[in-house]
């Protein structure tokens, strides 16, 4: 099965991939509120640690299973 490629995070960022969509819209549920932090566009900055999570959304990842994520990362690393 083929999935869209992952976006390239900026240095110091980690990707947070949404895997549930309705009518093409990302449904994060309560996850972003539970994590906390502040939004800066497509990035969630966590507290005083400065950890930056790039919110990756693409309806092609709808219902992506956990076992598929390593395959996405591996495919990305071949570039």
Buried (B, 14 or more C-beta within 10 A) or exposed (E): EEBEEBBEBEEEBEBBBBBBBEEEEBEBEEEBEEBEBEEEEEBBBEEEEEBBBBBBBBBEBBEBEEEBBEEBEEEEEEE
